[in-house]
Amino acid sequence: MWLKLVCIVVIASGVVAKQDELLDELYGVEGRNRMAICVRTGGGRWRHCDGALVNREWVVAHARCLGAASSADMAAERLSAGGTCQLMAAGNTGLYRSRAVRHHVMHPWFDLAIVIMKTPYNNLDRLANATRTRLKLRQHGVYKWMKHYFDAFALTRNYDYNMKRIARSLKTYHHPIWYFLTTMVLPSVLFMLFFVYVTFYTGKTQEVPYKQLRYPKKITHV
């Protein structure tokens, strides 16, 4: 029994160490990708969870630290810009360091989670060895899981964007006068202009009926 328990602890420690090593790889050469995911707890307190930017709007963090908190109870602070969860708790947010969280998803078996910002950051720190980091992400299907979720999220984001664009274009129909102008007056004016252009400005002289009219001179007898 004790032997099984020791084996489980050793395996779990190794997995946690690999996940910590992955975050270390993502911090970047100068550490500017280091993030703090602040989780609101009871009593108005905020819990600090380590994270690292994997792109300008995605943070990889420890799922166990995030717990069962909702995305609305999370916020992100960029440590290289002076951000801390203490500042977040005090309501002191900054344009370059603080971000609200739009959504987060947990890895099915690793202690990893993706936290998606509502607003992307302007820059990323370069990685010491991007190829090695990518290989580590591929281990145990982590990279595939992240890519699959990224594709699904991109489709959802594009759908929302397109729906908002359609909604903006349909605002005209909420006003009767604009509806009348765009559906009745504008098409009529365009048709009239097209008709005048075709009738008077296209075709050869012999082919245009009105140009073939020749009125004989009227002779007046005295």
KEKE-467052 format. One line per field, with one value per residue (C-alpha): residue in one letter; x, y, z. Coordinates in steps of 0.001 Angstrom, whole numbers, plus 500000, padded with zeros to 6 digits. Example, Ala and Ser with C-alpha at 12.3 -4.5 7.8 and 13.67 -1.06 7.14 Angstrom:
minu c(A, S) $
xx c(512300, 513670) $
yy c(495500, 498940) $
zz c(507800, 507140) $
END
This chain:
minu c(M, W, L, K, L, V, C, I, V, V, I, A, S, G, V, V, A, K, Q, D, E, L, L, D, E, L, Y, G, V, E, G, R, N, R, M, A, I, C, V, R, T, G, G, G, R, W, R, H, C, D, G, A, L, V, N, R, E, W, V, V, A, H, A, R, C, L, G, A, A, S, S, A, D, M, A, A, E, R, L, S, A, G, G, T, C, Q, L, M, A, A, G, N, T, G, L, Y, R, S, R, A, V, R, H, H, V, M, H, P, W, F, D, L, A, I, V, I, M, K, T, P, Y, N, N, L, D, R, L, A, N, A, T, R, T, R, L, K, L, R, Q, H, G, V, Y, K, W, M, K, H, Y, F, D, A, F, A, L, T, R, N, Y, D, Y, N, M, K, R, I, A, R, S, L, K, T, Y, H, H, P, I, W, Y, F, L, T, T, M, V, L, P, S, V, L, F, M, L, F, F, V, Y, V, T, F, Y, T, G, K, T, Q, E, V, P, Y, K, Q, L, R, Y, P, K, K, I, T, H, V) $
xx c(500000, 502735, 504735, 501788, 501332, 505012, 504872, 501814, 503502, 506677, 504741, 502615, 505700, 507299, 504220, 504020, 507732, 507259, 504381, 506425, 509259, 506837, 505825, 509502, 510010, 507111, 508268, 510621, 514219, 513581, 510645, 508147, 505649, 505287, 501687, 499579, 496028, 494151, 491207, 488562, 487887, 485569, 485777, 486864, 490360, 492344, 494470, 497641, 498153, 501305, 500876, 502697, 501632, 501614, 500322, 499101, 495751, 496251, 497763, 498743, 498228, 497870, 494338, 494535, 495205, 492269, 489964, 486258, 486201, 484275, 485900, 484078, 485996, 489383, 491663, 495154, 498146, 501431, 504232, 506868, 504687, 504447, 501141, 500192, 497038, 497294, 496848, 493922, 492320, 492684, 491002, 494226, 494293, 496625, 496183, 499396, 499316, 495686, 493257, 489790, 489251, 486869, 486968, 489086, 489277, 490916, 493092, 491336, 494162, 497112, 497321, 497107, 494493, 494139, 492929, 491784, 491929, 489185, 491842, 495196, 498531, 500641, 503792, 505425, 508879, 510817, 511456, 514945, 514301, 510956, 511517, 512225, 509191, 506984, 508268, 507459, 503968, 503542, 504307, 501258, 498998, 499224, 500023, 497262, 494784, 495747, 495588, 492201, 490777, 492385, 490687, 487331, 487758, 488763, 485601, 483483, 485231, 484828, 481162, 480612, 482501, 480483, 477195, 478123, 479063, 475722, 473925, 475726, 474727, 471108, 470816, 469539, 466322, 465461, 464726, 461729, 463097, 466414, 464558, 462454, 465498, 467574, 464792, 462720, 464429, 467995, 467112, 464791, 467461, 470056, 467685, 466894, 470584, 471306, 468426, 469607, 473170, 472155, 469742, 471843, 475487, 475911, 475760, 476569, 474635, 472933, 471843, 470256, 466671, 466477, 469598, 468108, 465246, 465478, 462824, 462360, 462623, 459273, 458850, 456589, 454988, 454321) $
yy c(500000, 502450, 501469, 502306, 505625, 506500, 505608, 507810, 510726, 510319, 510167, 513168, 515124, 514353, 515508, 518752, 519344, 518950, 521418, 523933, 523426, 524160, 527455, 528329, 527820, 530143, 533001, 534205, 535343, 538452, 537008, 539451, 536656, 535906, 536427, 536299, 535021, 536554, 534495, 536081, 534088, 534545, 537757, 539847, 538355, 537435, 534292, 534449, 531740, 531567, 531726, 532462, 534087, 531612, 534241, 537817, 536834, 533308, 532509, 528987, 528545, 525799, 524412, 523274, 526825, 528200, 525659, 525873, 529661, 531160, 533319, 536350, 535867, 535958, 538754, 538850, 540953, 541154, 540943, 542529, 545667, 545827, 544021, 542130, 540609, 543048, 545921, 544111, 543613, 547337, 548177, 549604, 548439, 549527, 549731, 547863, 545241, 544437, 542383, 540991, 537290, 536243, 532466, 529619, 525885, 523099, 520333, 516959, 515335, 517719, 520526, 523057, 525561, 528128, 531550, 533841, 537603, 539923, 542288, 541073, 542433, 544470, 542356, 539092, 538218, 535908, 532357, 531046, 527958, 528004, 524569, 522931, 524617, 523396, 519850, 520004, 521206, 518252, 515808, 513959, 515768, 519206, 520991, 519139, 520004, 523684, 523819, 522094, 524560, 527494, 526504, 526134, 529471, 531198, 529945, 531202, 534570, 534976, 534039, 536664, 539244, 538535, 538641, 542010, 543346, 542202, 543773, 547065, 546998, 546306, 549267, 551282, 549315, 550467, 553982, 554297, 557242, 555503, 552326, 554258, 555968, 552797, 550542, 552910, 556175, 554977, 552022, 554280, 556951, 554375, 552824, 556220, 557089, 553735, 554188, 557673, 556446, 553510, 555583, 558652, 557671, 554140, 552707, 554185, 556992, 554679, 552319, 554878, 555544, 559137, 560061, 558756, 561211, 563697, 566346, 567850, 571572, 573235, 575370, 578344, 579555, 583265) $
zz c(500000, 500989, 497918, 495646, 497417, 497011, 493306, 492804, 494574, 492508, 489232, 490179, 491181, 487842, 485943, 487944, 487371, 483610, 483648, 485632, 483160, 480317, 481911, 482373, 478631, 477800, 480036, 477292, 477256, 479354, 481283, 479776, 479099, 482812, 483915, 487052, 486781, 489711, 490947, 493133, 496299, 499238, 501200, 498224, 498135, 495049, 494648, 492544, 489899, 487789, 484035, 480794, 477547, 474679, 472244, 472621, 474141, 475547, 478923, 479971, 483715, 486319, 486253, 489870, 491033, 489055, 490630, 489894, 489539, 486649, 483988, 485400, 488670, 486930, 485788, 484292, 485308, 483401, 485936, 483699, 483560, 487348, 487685, 490852, 492251, 495154, 492707, 491138, 494542, 495228, 491930, 490516, 486907, 484128, 480372, 479552, 482313, 483233, 481192, 481792, 481106, 478380, 478751, 480082, 479449, 481467, 480057, 480508, 482501, 482875, 485412, 482606, 481500, 478741, 479870, 477055, 477433, 476226, 474855, 473462, 474605, 472221, 472278, 473282, 474509, 472194, 473341, 473977, 471839, 470054, 468494, 471845, 473389, 470540, 471021, 474722, 473908, 471578, 474380, 475668, 473181, 474809, 471532, 469674, 472414, 472299, 468486, 468424, 470913, 469116, 465838, 467571, 469344, 466094, 464399, 467285, 467310, 463539, 463817, 466508, 464460, 461315, 463212, 464727, 461305, 459889, 462832, 462196, 458535, 459458, 461800, 458857, 458839, 462337, 460973, 458574, 456610, 455921, 455055, 452499, 450995, 450668, 449375, 447203, 446316, 445784, 443472, 441431, 440977, 439970, 437432, 435894, 435604, 433981, 431526, 430523, 430071, 427868, 425803, 425115, 425557, 424206, 420698, 417305, 415713, 413231, 416007, 418316, 417171, 418358, 416366, 413114, 413154, 410332, 410065, 406580, 406333, 406238, 403120, 403457, 400266, 400003) $
END
